[in-house]
Amino acid sequence: MRADQDLREVVASVQAVQQYQPPKRGIRSATPEEIQAGLTADVYFVGTQQILHELGLSDEVVTAEIFANHAGVLAGVEEALTMLAPLNVTVDALDEGSMVSAKQVVMRITGQYGVFGLYETALLGILAASSGWATAAHEIVEAAKPVPVVSFGARHVHPAVASVMDRAAMVGGAQGASSILGARQAGEIPSGTMPHALLLMAGDTVKAAQAYDALMPPNAPRVVLVDTFKDEAEEALRVAEALGSKLAAIRLDTPRERGGVTPELVREVRARLSQKGYGHVGIFVSGGLTPARVGPLVEAGVTGFGIGSYIAAASPLDMTMDLKEINGKPVAKRGRIPGLTPSPSLKRRQTGATGD
């Protein structure tokens, strides 16, 4: 018996769930196989499947609609469709990256409830979390235009979802991501500069910059952190003199303890670099940035942003799944309108035997 079949036995009944002993491992995140088998479901969906089977209702053909409870950017569609791909269901969905309004249907699933009902928890989680990250990225990308934004949020989330967050950020408009897996899964080269640890270990900004230049691939932009030891403008000039035309940008990440990165600091660094003939050197800024902060920094001369916590800490874009038809008959809970919601923007993604 295959491992995935063994896992499906775990969700065959509430009793089986209670008896299940997961393998001991230090990293707690679910594997793709566990997610696909249904082990991340709310347990009451297991009980529901068990009861419906006993009542002879598991094979009833239903249509479920997933809708957003708030406006935002839709993400996670690709991952949700991957989950549904092995199932004999028909799926209609909006495009990844669509702007959605509150109560708008983002996905419609038709099939036997016993086939897909167990996956409601995972589907909603995938769409809600990814859409929340994509929406936050969109907000800050819009505020930063035309300056590019790179997702630096991997350190703010569990590593199991860092790549999911980075992909969602790029769906929302970010032009790159720092995490290896997140960027490479999106077909991009990971974007990054250097950490303060490198500079502290090297003991000197110019020494670290020269080592970076000597060892990194030619296509890696030379972006050097300049706020570790001395005045930022002074360090920027030292690095520019050492690397010359090879220096793509300096990075400012001045901590809150020293006032953070301000428009005044950016203007000073920009002016001093230009006065010495280093007008080609950009200014990349990171550290606690929000949409309200990036606008004035753009005006001051910033040429790139690394955004971490604002994207990573975004609230999920809450999603709800409702049954709207059972065997073709319109249904709904009280307060909702029975029957399918007019949703002309949905596109057919998967056709099952029970679909039309």
N, C-alpha and C positions, 0 to 999 in steps of 0.2 A: 504493500500500500504506500502511495506517495505521501510525502510530508504535508503537502497542501490538503490532501484528503484527511489526514489525521487531524489537522487544524480545524477543518470543517466539522468534524465530529464534536469538537469542543462546544460549538454553538448549536448543536442539535437540540439541546434542552437546557432549561435553567439548572437542572440537576447536574448535567455534565459540566456546566460552567462552574458550579460550586466545587466540583471535584477536581477541576483542572489545576495542575501545578506547572506554571511556566518555567522554562529552563532558567537556572540561576546565571545571571550575567550582570556585570557592573554597570553597563550602559543600559538605561531603562527604555530607550525608545523602541517603538514597534518596528518590526521589519516589514518590507513590502508584502511578504507572504502572509504575515499575521493580519495586516490591514485588509488584504484581499480576501482572506478567509472569514473576516467579520469579527475578529477579536477586539477591535477598538469600538465596537458598537455599544450603545447603552444597553444594559442587560434586559430591559423590559421589551426590547425588540425581539430578543430570543424567546421570551415568554409569549409574546404575541404570535410568533411563527408557530410555536408549539401548540397553542390553543386553536389557531386557525386550521392547522393540520387536523386536529382532533374533530373540529367542526365541519371538516370537508370544504373549507373555504380558501385554502392556499392557492388553488388554481384560478381563482376569480381574476379576470383581467381588469386592471385598474389603470387610471391615468393620474399621475401625480405631477404637481407643478411646484417648482422651487422659485421663490421670489425674494428679492432683496428688501429688507426693512428700512434701509436708508439709501440715499443717493451716493454714487461713487463709481469707481472703475472696477469692472468685472475682471477677475483673474482666477486661475485654477481650473478653467474649463478643460484644458488639455488633460490635466491629471484626473479630473472627474470622469472624463470620457474613457481614459485608460482603465479606470476601475470598472466601468460598466461594460467594456468591450467583450469580456468573456460571457456576458449574460445575454439571454434571448429576450432582449427588450428593444423597443424603438425609442430613440432619443432625439429631441430637438433642442437646440441651445443657441444662445447668442454667441457672437464672436468674442474671443479673448480680447481684452482691452476695450470693450464697449463701455460707453458711459451709460449708467443705468439710473433710473429714478426710483424713489421709494415705491414699493409694492409692484414693481415691474417684474414679470416672469423672466427668469434667466435660463431656465431649463425645464423641459417637459419629458416625462418618462412614461411609456406605456408598456405594460406586460403583466404577467402573473405576479400578484403581490408576493407570493412565496419565493419568487426568484430574486426580487430586488429590495424588498422592504427592509431587510436586515442592514442595508447599506446607507440608510438615511443619515445616521450619525456621521459617518465618514464623509459623505458627499457634502453635507452642510459645513462640516469643519474645513474641508479643503477649500470650498468656495468662499466661506466667510473670512478665514485667515488670509488667504492669498489676496482677496479683494481689499481687505483692510490695508495690507502693505502696499498694494498697487495704488490705492487712493491717496495714501500719505505721500508716496513718491510723486504722484501727479501734482499734488498741492505744492510741493516744494520745487518741482521742476518748473511749474508755471511761474512761481515767484522768482526763480533764478534766471529765467529766459533773458538773453540767449546763451547764458553761461551754462556749460554742461555740468551734470550732477552724476556722481559715482556713489553707489551704495556701499557704505562702510558699516553696515549693521550687524555683521555676523557675530561680533563679540557680545551683542545684546540679546541674543536668543539662544535656545538650546541648539547644539550643533546638528541635531537630527533634522532641524527645519531651516538651517541657515541657507542652504541652497534653494529651498522653496521660496524663502523670503527674497533672496537676491533676484531670482527669476521674476517674482511678482513686481519687484521694484523696477525692473527693466520693462515689464509690461506697462507699468505706470509712467514710463518715460525716461528713467535713469539710463544713462549711456554706457554704463559699465558697472562692475561689481568687484569687490576685493576678494571674496572667498573663491578658492580654487574651483570647487565643484560647482558653485552657482554660476560662475562665469563660463566655465567650459561646457556645462550642460546647455547653455544658451548660445554656444558657438563663439564665445568671446574670449579674448585673452584677459586674465585677471588683471585688475588695475590696482596699483599700490605705490607707495613711496618708500618710506623707511620708518621704523619705530624709534622712539626715544631710547629704547634699550641699546640699539646699535650705536647711537651717538655716545651714550654714557660709557659703553664698553670701549669704544675707540678712544674716548677722551678728548676728541677735537672734531668739530664739524667738518672742516676741510679734509682732514684725514679720512673720515668716514665717506665723504663725497667722492674722493679720489678712488677709494677702494671699490665703492659701488660702481663707478664709471669703468674701472678696470675689469670687473668680474661679471657684471650683468650683461645679458644679450644686447646686441646693438639696437634692436627694436624696442627695448624697454626705455621709456622716457626718463631722462635724468631729472627727477624732482627731489629736491633736498630739503629736509626739515631744518629750520634755522632759528628755533626758539629755545634751544636746550641750554646753552651756556651763556651767551652774551646778548646784547641788544639785537633785535631782529634785523634791523636795517644794516647794522655793522656786519653781522654774519652773512646776510644776503650778498653783500658786496664782496666779502672774502671768498665765498663759494663761486660767485660769478667770475671773479678774477682767476680762480683756479681752473674752472671748467670751460670758460669762454663760451663759444657758440654751441657747445654740447649741452649746456644747461638749459633744459626746457622750462623749468619753473622752480620757484622756491615754495615751500609749504609753511603756512602759519597755523599753529595749533596752540597758541598761547593759553595757558590755563586760566580758569576763573579767578584763582588766587592773585593773578596779576592783571585782572580786568578783561581777560579774553581777547579775542581778535576784534578790533574796532575799525570802523571806516577810517578814522584818523590814522591808525597804524598802517593800514593798507595804502593810504595816500602817501604817507611818508616813504614807505619801502618802494612804492612805484616811482616816486619822484627821484629818489636817490639812485635807483638802478638806471633810470633813463638818463639822468645827468652824467653818469659814468659810461654811457654808451651800451647799456645792456637792456635796451627797450624790448628786445625779443624775449626776455625772460618773463614768464607768466607768474601769477600769484595764485596758488592753490590753498584753499582755506578749509579747515575741518574743526570740529569741536563744539558740540551742543547747539547746532544751528537749527533754526526754525524758519518758516516762511517770512515771518516778520523781520528777521535779522538779515536774510540774504539780500533783500532788495537794496538797502543802503550799501551793502558790501559790493554788489554789482556796480553801483554807481561810482564807488570808490576805485574800482579797477581790478576786482577779482576776476580771474579767468577760468576757475574751476572750483567745484565744491565736493567734499567728501561728507556724505550725510549718513549718520549712524542711528542714533537713538530716536530721531523723529520718525523715521520709517519703521524701525524695529519695534517701537513701543506703540504702534498704531492699534487702535481698537479694531476688532474684527468687524467687517461689514455684515451684520447679522443676517442670516438667511433662514427661511422657513419652508418646509415641504408640506403641502396639503394634498390629500386625495380629492380630485375634482370629478372623477367619473368612476363608477363600478359597473362593469359589463355594459358600458355605453350610457348608463343612467347618471344624470347630473347629481352630484352630492356635495355637501360642504358642512363644516361645523357651523354652529350659530355665530352670526356676525360676519360670515363670509358668504359670497354669492356662489350658489351651486353652478357646476358646469365649467367648461374650459374658458379661460380668460383670453380675450382677443389679444394675440401677440404676433403681429405680422413680421416682426424682425427675427423670430426664431428660424433656424435653419436645420434641416434634417442632417443628423450626424451619424445615426446608426439605425438600421432597420432590422427588427426581429420578426420572427414568424407570427407574433401576435399583433404586430403593427399593421397599419393600413398600407 
